[in-house]
Structure formats: structure tokens, C-alpha cells
Amino acid sequence: MCNHKPLCFLMGLLVFVGGLNWGLIGLGGFLGKDLNVVHMLLGSWATVEWLVYILVGLAALMYGYFFVSHGKDCGCNSHCESGNM
């Protein structure tokens, strides 16, 4: 069983959400709109919104560390047999 795959999936998901959100923020800047989806969904709970931003940032740092130290897929392929989770 691979202990890294759930962590890799969560990190990848958070990095994807963060990247998508930043892309929408940039697009919104050109369109003159606020397209910050995290703020739209969690703006009334500022502390939760900030926590999401912190988690996305930590996920990006961890994903970068795993990528540099283990290569693609956070090292899951080097430690696990394919198909195991």
C-alpha cells in the first residue's frame, strides 16, 4: 500500500484549485470583475478563507519538495506498485 498517494492527490488538488483561482483572479483583472472563487465561496468566513490560502501555499511547497526529491508523481511510482493506493 502506498502511503504517499493520498497525500499526493490532496497536494495536487490544492495546487490545482490554487492555480485555477489565481488564473481567474488574473482574468477578472482584465475583465474588471472579481473572480476570486475562494473569496466568493468563503468570504463571509475570513478565517476559513485565509486557512484555505495557507493550505494551498503549503501544498505547493510540499509538492515542489516531493517533485524535486522524488521526481514526477511525488515519488509515488518509485515507492508503490501501480494500482495500489
N, C-alpha and C positions, 0 to 999 in steps of 0.2 A: 504494500500500500504506500502511496506517495503522500507524504505529509506536506509537501510544497504545493501541490496542485490547488487546493482550496485557497491558500494564501496568494498564489499567482493569479488565480481567477479574480479574487477580490481586488488585488492591486491593479490588474488590468482594467477591471470595470471602473474603478475610481479614476484611473488615469484617463480612460475614455470619456467618462462623464465630465471630468475637469476640462479636457481638451475641447469637447463639444461645447461646453458652456463658454469657454474663452473665445471660441470661434463665433458663437452667437453674439457675444458682447462686442466683438470687433465688427461684425456685420451690422449690428444695431447702431454702432457709432456712425457708419456710413449712411444708414437709413434714418438717423435721427430718432431712434427708438431705444428703449431699454429692453434688451432681450436676454437679460441675466435670468436664466431659468431657475437657478438655485434661489435667488432672491425672490422671484415670483412665487415659488412654492413655500419657502421658509422665511420670508421677510418679516412676518409678524412674530417669529421666534428668533430674534437676533442671535442669541447664544447658540442655538442649534445650527443656524446658518454658518456662523464662524467655525463651529466644530466640523461641519462638512468641508469647509475650505481647508482647515488644518489636516483633516484626514486625507483629502486629495493631495495636498502637498507632501505629506509623509509617504503616501503610496507612491508618488512619483520618485521620491528619494530612494525608497526601498526597491522599487522596480529598476531604477538606474543601477543601484548597487548589485542586485542579483544579475542584471544583464551584463555588467562589466565583469563580475566574478565568475559567472556560470555560462554566459552566452545566451542565446535565444531561449525563450520559454522559461525564463527564471531558473534554469538548471533542472527543471522537472524531467526532461528527457534523459539527462545524464544520471539521474538517481532512481528513475522508475521505469518499469516496463510499460510499454504502450498499452493503453486501455485501462490501466489501474487509476483509481482516484483516491 
